[in-house]
Amino acid sequence: MRVDAHQHYWKIDRNDYGWITPGLPELYRDFMPTDLEPYLVKHELDASILVQAAPTIEETRFLLSIADQTPSVAGVVGWLDLLDADHRQHYDQFRRSPKFKGFRIMIQDMPDASRILEPAFVKALRSYADEEVPVDLLLVSEQMAFVAELLREIPNLRGVIDHLAKPQIKQKTFEPWKSYMSEFAQYPGMYCKLSGLVTEGDHAAWSPDDFTPYIRTAIELFGPERVMFGSDWPVCLLAADYSEVVDLLKCSIPEEWGNPQIERLFGANAKEFYKL
């Protein structure tokens, strides 16, 4: 099973997506399954993980409705507000769908990332960790210290770091990003998505060499058993098309890797993490 572990669908007129504006013409339109299917076929991908792109319960319901009608969607990563007293009620509603596979915490959009360390938040997340619910963590490199502290509080979290925590690729900065990634990798339940990198580089003048050191570092730290390919389509269109994203990752794979490692990267790890 070959899987794209990170992609999005949206409809602009739903008004869920405040961050998608006419100032982003590459993204300011609807993206639905018929738009992605040709790329899945071209790259021999059997399925995808559909990830939330708006912090609303309504959007997660919308994504689950798409998944119900789309065989290529293997799972949906929805959204929960763990500081909302009703988060468990929403979770129980979502998991009635067999394609609901977990939720994402959008730390990136929090004005104050320290809120993930509040007792109520930690208590809520710990309960999901105890149930081995898959949790995506969306953060930028400047927020890694808060996530490190969160993992110390919840070392059994079944989590995945989206987009390598968005390192400062344009600046060619590695520290403290690499040290924090090394710490994250010490937790056996933590995975890493090799996704969303092309938009962290120079959109108009990137080359694969800009990203290879970061990808190889993540592979070295997490190993071939805990990394996943994700296209981050259609967000990637800000800097590259789908095929360029796939080729970029292929260029960065260690030369010594054989088919078993490549199969894990392009599907088996996502299947294991999300319990597909």
Sequence and secondary structure as in RCSB ss.txt:
>XXXX:A:sequence
MRVDAHQHYWKIDRNDYGWITPGLPELYRDFMPTDLEPYLVKHELDASILVQAAPTIEETRFLLSIADQTPSVAG
VVGWLDLLDADHRQHYDQFRRSPKFKGFRIMIQDMPDASRILEPAFVKALRSYADEEVPVDLLLVSEQMAFVAEL
LREIPNLRGVIDHLAKPQIKQKTFEPWKSYMSEFAQYPGMYCKLSGLVTEGDHAAWSPDDFTPYIRTAIELFGPE
RVMFGSDWPVCLLAADYSEVVDLLKCSIPEEWGNPQIERLFGANAKEFYKL
>XXXX:A:secstr
  EEEEE  B GGG   TT  TT TTTSS B HHHHHHHHHHTT  EEEEE  SS HHHHHHHHHHHHH TTEEE
EEEE  TTSTTHHHHHHHHTTSTTEEEEEEEGGG S GGGGGSHHHHHHHHHHHHTT  EEEE  GGGHHHHHHH
HHH TT  EEEGGGG   TTTT  TTHHHHHHHHHTSTTEEEEE S GGGS TTS  HHHHHHHHHHHHHHH TT
SEEE   BTGGGGT  HHHHHHHHHHHS TT  HHHHHIIIIIHHHHHTT 
